[in-house]
Amino acid sequence: MALVAAPAQRRAPGDPALDDPGAEYGYRDEIAAVLLSEQDLRAKVRELAVAVAADHDVDTPPLLVCVLKGAVMFLTDFVRAMPIPTELEFMAVTSYGSATTSSGVVRILKDLDRDITGRRIIIVEDIIDSGLTLSWLLKNLASRNPAAIDVVALLRKPEAVKVDVDVRYVGFDLPNEFVVGYGLDYAERYRDLPYVGLLGEHMYR
């Protein structure tokens, strides 16, 4: 069951009464609020890693398929928290471009480097909003005859979901707002933030 993130404290750009969560990282007056702290993320990643490991065994390690680029931060911490061996693969797909919402038209930018026939696959996702990209990815990988496919997603926006997708492991449910940090970007910026924050509307509207 996903944990719902607590409402964030909002701030107006330039408000001197409240700390600027982006200033320390070079994003002054760009981040409206911190939704999930470094500590929140660290604890949840460990919890998810233990849950996934409990459904596998040492003799048949899962193949983790990381969806680039957003899931890299999550994957790095997740795989180090796994108490069983794992193997890694990477895919890059896009349906966003520089937009803030998915177009639903998916392109593969980088495919897997190996055959996954008979393997137990865990898709590692940073965030699920519309579900369109993930739905397409599940169908694509299923056509390659794996033994099973599950999904672990750090974040999900229930209000934004357009396609019903079975996601076995979910970290946090978030409001349908534009978030960045911990791998999540807007136009390739903000991935380096160690927390998940709410991007100020003035940055993309």
C-alpha positions in Angstrom: 0.0 0.0 0.0 1.4 3.4 -1.0 2.1 6.0 1.6 0.4 9.4 0.9 2.8 12.3 1.1 1.9 15.0 3.6 0.7 18.3 2.2 3.7 20.6 1.4 4.1 24.0 2.8 3.9 26.4 -0.2 5.8 29.6 -0.6 5.6 32.5 -3.0 8.7 33.1 -5.1 11.0 35.5 -3.2 9.2 35.2 0.1 11.9 36.0 2.7 9.8 34.5 5.5 10.4 31.0 4.5 13.5 29.1 3.5 14.1 28.6 -0.2 14.6 24.8 -0.6 16.3 25.2 -4.1 18.8 28.0 -3.2 21.4 25.6 -1.7 21.5 23.7 -5.0 21.5 26.7 -7.4 17.8 26.8 -8.0 16.9 30.0 -6.2 13.2 30.9 -6.2 12.4 27.9 -8.4 11.2 25.2 -5.9 7.9 26.0 -4.2 8.1 23.3 -1.5 9.8 20.0 -0.5 7.3 17.2 -0.7 9.5 14.3 0.3 12.8 14.8 2.2 16.0 12.8 1.8 15.1 10.9 4.9 11.6 10.1 3.6 13.1 8.7 0.4 15.8 6.7 2.1 13.4 4.9 4.4 10.9 4.2 1.7 13.5 2.9 -0.8 14.8 0.4 1.9 11.2 -0.7 2.5 10.5 -1.3 -1.2 13.8 -3.2 -1.6 12.9 -5.6 1.2 9.4 -6.1 -0.1 10.7 -7.0 -3.6 13.4 -9.3 -2.3 10.9 -11.2 -0.2 9.1 -12.3 -3.4 12.3 -13.7 -5.0 15.1 -15.9 -3.9 18.9 -16.0 -4.2 19.0 -18.7 -6.8 16.7 -16.8 -9.3 17.6 -13.2 -8.9 15.3 -10.7 -10.6 16.4 -8.7 -13.6 15.8 -5.0 -12.8 14.9 -2.9 -15.8 15.6 0.7 -15.1 13.6 3.3 -17.1 16.0 6.1 -18.0 16.7 8.8 -17.1 14.4 9.6 -14.2 14.7 6.3 -12.3 18.5 6.2 -12.1 18.6 7.8 -8.6 15.9 5.5 -7.3 17.6 2.4 -8.9 21.0 3.2 -7.5 19.7 3.4 -3.9 17.2 0.6 -4.4 19.7 -2.0 -5.7 22.1 -1.2 -2.9 19.3 -1.8 -0.4 18.3 -5.2 -1.9 19.3 -8.1 0.4 19.5 -10.5 -2.5 21.6 -10.5 -5.8 20.1 -8.6 -8.7 21.0 -8.0 -12.4 20.5 -4.7 -14.2 19.3 -3.6 -17.6 18.3 -0.2 -18.9 15.7 1.2 -21.3 15.1 4.8 -22.4 11.7 5.7 -23.6 10.0 9.0 -24.0 6.5 10.4 -24.3 7.2 13.9 -22.8 9.8 15.8 -24.7 10.0 19.1 -22.8 6.3 19.0 -21.8 4.9 18.6 -18.4 2.3 15.9 -19.4 2.7 12.7 -21.3 1.7 12.8 -25.0 1.0 9.0 -25.0 3.1 8.5 -28.1 6.1 6.4 -26.9 9.5 6.1 -28.6 12.3 3.8 -27.6 15.5 5.8 -27.3 17.6 2.9 -25.9 16.5 -0.8 -25.9 17.6 -3.7 -23.7 21.0 -5.3 -24.3 20.0 -8.9 -23.7 17.3 -11.5 -24.3 14.8 -11.6 -21.4 13.1 -14.9 -22.3 12.2 -16.8 -19.1 13.5 -14.0 -16.7 11.6 -12.5 -13.9 11.5 -8.8 -14.6 11.1 -5.9 -12.2 10.5 -2.6 -14.0 12.0 0.2 -11.9 10.0 3.4 -12.4 10.5 6.8 -10.8 6.9 8.1 -11.2 3.6 7.0 -12.6 1.2 9.7 -13.7 -1.0 9.0 -16.7 0.2 5.4 -16.9 0.3 5.5 -20.7 4.1 5.0 -21.0 4.2 2.2 -18.4 1.2 0.4 -20.1 3.0 0.5 -23.4 6.3 -0.7 -21.8 4.6 -3.6 -20.1 3.1 -4.8 -23.4 6.4 -4.4 -25.2 8.3 -6.4 -22.6 5.6 -9.0 -22.3 6.0 -9.7 -26.0 9.6 -10.9 -25.3 8.4 -13.9 -23.3 9.7 -13.2 -19.8 8.6 -15.5 -17.0 6.9 -12.6 -15.1 6.9 -8.8 -15.0 6.3 -6.7 -11.9 6.6 -2.9 -11.4 8.2 -1.0 -8.5 7.5 2.7 -8.6 8.7 5.2 -6.1 6.0 7.7 -6.9 2.4 7.7 -8.2 -0.2 10.4 -9.0 -3.5 8.6 -8.6 -5.5 11.6 -9.8 -3.6 11.7 -13.1 -3.9 8.0 -14.0 -5.6 7.5 -17.4 -4.8 3.8 -17.9 -5.3 1.1 -15.3 -1.9 -0.5 -14.8 -1.0 -3.2 -12.2 1.8 -1.8 -10.1 2.7 -4.2 -7.3 5.1 -2.0 -5.3 4.4 1.7 -4.8 6.3 4.1 -2.5 4.3 7.3 -2.2 1.1 8.7 -3.7 1.4 12.4 -4.6 -1.0 15.1 -5.6 -1.4 15.8 -9.4 1.2 18.6 -9.4 4.5 18.9 -11.2 7.3 17.5 -9.1 11.1 17.4 -9.6 14.2 16.1 -7.9 15.7 12.7 -7.1 16.0 12.0 -10.8 12.8 13.8 -11.9 13.3 16.7 -14.2 11.8 19.5 -16.1 13.6 20.1 -19.4 16.6 18.2 -18.0 16.9 20.3 -14.9 16.5 19.5 -11.2 17.4 15.8 -11.4 20.3 16.5 -8.9 18.1 17.6 -6.1 18.3 15.1 -3.2 14.6 15.5 -2.4 11.3 15.5 -4.3 10.0 19.0 -4.6 7.1 20.9 -6.1 8.3 23.0 -9.0 7.1 26.6 -8.8 4.4 27.3 -11.4 6.2 30.4 -12.6 9.0 28.1 -14.0 6.8 26.3 -16.5 3.6 28.3 -17.1 
